[in-house]
Amino acid sequence: SLAGAANMVMAKLVEVTAAAIAAADWNEAGMKTPAAWLAWRSGVSPERAVQLVNLAKVRDRYPVLFDAFDRGEVSADQMT
């Protein structure tokens, strides 16, 4: 159940990141990329931030997969 909870947190970060990309909210404090913004705001590694941004960019294309991700059934690594 802990892994599922962690998966749900990552899914929420992807959701928030997708919204920030759509609204261009990531461009604060001189951030040059959405990944840099996500790493700064969330404390994830730059590599993980790139992974999550890549997922955010395709979130709308794979609704069934992202529903499973949102429920914590799959991890960010599996989604990638």
ZAGU-992798 format. One record per residue: x negated, y, z of N, C-alpha, C in turn; residue number from 0. Coordinates in Angstrom, 3 decimals. Atoms other than C-alpha are relative to their C-alpha. Layout:
<sites>
<<X Y Z> <X Y Z> <X Y Z> NUM>
...
</sites>
This chain:
<sites>
<<-0.817 -1.206 0.000> <0.000 0.000 0.000> <-0.855 1.262 0.000> 0>
<<0.893 -1.171 0.025> <-2.954 2.345 0.541> <-0.452 0.327 -1.406> 1>
<<0.409 -0.242 1.388> <-4.095 1.879 -3.031> <1.134 0.649 -0.781> 2>
<<-1.143 -0.600 0.675> <-0.606 2.679 -4.266> <0.161 1.461 0.374> 3>
<<-0.094 -1.397 -0.446> <-0.550 5.854 -2.165> <-1.082 0.844 -0.656> 4>
<<1.094 -0.730 0.654> <-3.938 6.893 -3.570> <0.317 0.206 -1.484> 5>
<<-0.378 -0.128 1.410> <-2.665 6.213 -7.097> <1.035 1.101 -0.183> 6>
<<-1.037 -1.025 0.088> <0.355 8.424 -6.447> <-0.593 1.404 0.160> 7>
<<0.668 -1.298 -0.160> <-1.912 11.258 -5.277> <-0.705 0.389 -1.295> 8>
<<0.667 -0.293 1.269> <-3.977 11.003 -8.459> <1.022 0.355 -1.078> 9>
<<-1.055 -0.297 0.972> <-0.776 10.953 -10.523> <0.535 1.416 0.213> 10>
<<-0.481 -1.352 -0.293> <0.377 14.122 -8.758> <-1.022 1.037 -0.461> 11>
<<1.036 -0.910 0.498> <-2.968 15.788 -9.525> <0.078 0.138 -1.518> 12>
<<-0.142 -0.046 1.462> <-2.485 14.871 -13.183> <1.209 0.849 -0.371> 13>
<<-1.211 -0.777 0.274> <1.040 16.313 -13.121> <-0.240 1.501 0.210> 14>
<<0.298 -1.408 -0.293> <-0.125 19.565 -11.506> <-0.969 0.565 -1.039> 15>
<<0.968 -0.438 1.000> <-3.024 19.773 -13.934> <0.672 0.226 -1.348> 16>
<<-0.730 -0.180 1.259> <-0.707 19.300 -16.926> <0.774 1.317 0.020> 17>
<<-0.741 -1.260 -0.122> <1.438 22.172 -15.660> <-0.943 1.198 -0.050> 18>
<<0.982 -1.096 0.010> <-1.639 24.355 -15.082> <-0.553 0.230 -1.395> 19>
<<0.480 -0.134 1.378> <-2.880 23.652 -18.602> <1.073 0.683 -0.850> 20>
<<-1.092 -0.566 0.793> <0.528 24.454 -20.109> <0.190 1.487 0.278> 21>
<<-0.208 -1.403 -0.387> <0.742 27.745 -18.194> <-1.287 0.820 -0.018> 22>
<<1.325 -0.631 -0.014> <-2.976 28.563 -18.551> <-0.373 0.506 1.392> 23>
<<0.315 -0.390 -1.383> <-3.118 28.816 -14.741> <-1.395 -0.427 0.438> 24>
<<1.328 0.482 -0.379> <-6.467 27.025 -14.679> <-1.063 1.078 -0.192> 25>
<<0.987 -1.036 0.342> <-8.195 30.174 -15.954> <-0.072 1.059 1.106> 26>
<<0.133 -0.924 -1.113> <-8.732 31.719 -12.529> <-1.439 -0.029 0.513> 27>
<<1.337 -0.101 -0.615> <-11.904 32.862 -10.818> <-1.107 -0.348 -0.987> 28>
<<1.041 0.217 0.995> <-13.841 32.596 -14.062> <-0.208 -1.439 -0.413> 29>
<<0.128 1.402 0.403> <-13.220 28.892 -14.599> <-0.035 -0.086 -1.519> 30>
<<0.167 0.106 1.451> <-14.328 27.880 -18.085> <0.805 -1.134 -0.614> 31>
<<-0.755 1.146 0.514> <-12.400 24.618 -18.405> <1.022 -0.438 1.043> 32>
<<-0.935 0.557 -0.976> <-9.396 22.936 -16.837> <-0.677 -0.979 0.961> 33>
<<0.699 0.954 -0.867> <-11.745 20.257 -15.500> <-0.787 0.717 1.096> 34>
<<0.728 -0.769 -1.013> <-13.914 22.835 -13.736> <0.965 0.548 1.055> 35>
<<-1.020 -0.502 -0.917> <-10.767 24.363 -12.225> <0.481 -1.108 0.936> 36>
<<-0.508 1.106 -0.806> <-9.486 20.971 -11.047> <-1.036 -0.459 1.025> 37>
<<1.055 0.400 -0.937> <-12.823 20.000 -9.504> <-0.123 1.012 1.130> 38>
<<0.116 -1.062 -1.002> <-12.999 23.342 -7.692> <1.182 -0.002 0.961> 39>
<<-1.194 -0.100 -0.825> <-9.400 23.325 -6.447> <0.285 -1.260 0.816> 40>
<<-0.379 1.248 -0.670> <-9.118 19.658 -5.487> <-1.151 -0.704 0.708> 41>
<<1.152 0.655 -0.616> <-12.634 18.637 -4.542> <-0.375 -1.324 -0.637> 42>
<<0.414 1.223 0.695> <-12.781 15.735 -6.985> <-1.302 0.278 -0.743> 43>
<<1.247 -0.166 0.738> <-16.038 15.135 -8.813> <0.282 0.567 -1.386> 44>
<<-0.188 -0.489 1.376> <-16.562 16.833 -12.175> <0.380 -1.117 -0.971> 45>
<<-0.317 1.126 0.880> <-16.428 13.417 -13.834> <1.456 -0.435 0.171> 46>
<<-1.396 0.376 -0.265> <-13.122 12.523 -12.155> <0.934 1.079 -0.537> 47>
<<-0.822 -1.098 0.504> <-11.758 15.959 -13.054> <0.190 -0.113 -1.509> 48>
<<-0.115 0.187 1.457> <-12.498 15.331 -16.749> <0.972 -1.133 -0.300> 49>
<<-0.903 1.131 0.192> <-10.735 11.977 -16.508> <1.452 0.431 0.224> 50>
<<-1.362 -0.416 -0.323> <-7.659 13.544 -14.882> <0.535 1.018 -1.003> 51>
<<-0.418 -0.962 1.026> <-7.557 16.418 -17.387> <0.357 -0.733 -1.292> 52>
<<-0.310 0.775 1.206> <-7.691 13.931 -20.256> <1.352 -0.696 0.126> 53>
<<-1.306 0.608 -0.225> <-4.737 12.117 -18.719> <1.106 1.053 -0.066> 54>
<<-0.996 -1.071 0.010> <-2.878 15.398 -18.225> <0.364 0.403 -1.429> 55>
<<-0.227 -0.422 1.385> <-3.271 16.201 -21.906> <0.873 -0.975 -0.792> 56>
<<-0.816 0.984 0.724> <-1.494 12.988 -22.969> <1.218 -0.445 0.807> 57>
<<-1.086 0.395 -0.910> <1.046 12.796 -20.152> <1.344 -0.120 -0.719> 58>
<<-1.297 0.013 0.685> <4.008 13.586 -22.421> <0.108 -1.082 -1.072> 59>
<<-0.027 0.985 1.097> <3.019 10.987 -25.020> <0.286 -1.423 0.468> 60>
<<-0.136 1.356 -0.527> <3.271 7.937 -22.734> <0.883 -0.022 1.248> 61>
<<-0.859 -0.128 -1.178> <6.289 8.344 -20.450> <0.130 -1.282 0.827> 62>
<<-0.151 1.255 -0.748> <6.616 4.662 -19.523> <-1.232 -0.256 0.859> 63>
<<1.232 0.199 -0.761> <2.979 4.386 -18.482> <-0.122 1.000 1.142> 64>
<<0.126 -1.007 -1.042> <3.076 7.647 -16.565> <1.055 -0.167 1.092> 65>
<<-0.966 0.334 -1.055> <6.232 6.563 -14.742> <-0.594 -1.014 0.970> 66>
<<0.661 0.997 -0.852> <4.303 3.536 -13.462> <-1.116 0.648 0.818> 67>
<<1.064 -0.730 -0.704> <1.386 5.813 -12.538> <0.600 0.832 1.132> 68>
<<-0.653 -0.831 -1.012> <3.717 8.179 -10.677> <0.492 -0.824 1.186> 69>
<<-0.460 0.888 -1.072> <5.059 5.230 -8.671> <-1.160 -0.668 0.729> 70>
<<1.169 0.572 -0.655> <1.503 4.199 -7.751> <-0.322 -1.413 -0.425> 71>
<<0.191 1.386 0.446> <1.620 0.933 -9.679> <-1.295 -0.218 -0.767> 72>
<<1.284 0.102 0.707> <-1.513 1.675 -11.711> <-0.880 1.169 0.435> 73>
<<0.968 -1.011 -0.426> <-4.641 3.666 -10.998> <-0.363 0.927 -1.160> 74>
<<0.494 -0.910 1.028> <-6.183 6.585 -12.861> <-0.983 -0.722 -0.920> 75>
<<0.938 0.753 0.828> <-8.921 4.233 -14.046> <0.750 -0.915 -0.966> 76>
<<-0.786 0.839 0.890> <-6.334 1.835 -15.445> <0.701 0.839 -1.065> 77>
<<-0.653 -0.877 0.969> <-4.499 4.720 -17.098> <-0.974 0.447 -1.078> 78>
<<1.006 -0.415 0.962> <-7.724 5.853 -18.751> <-0.327 -1.144 -0.932> 79>
</sites>
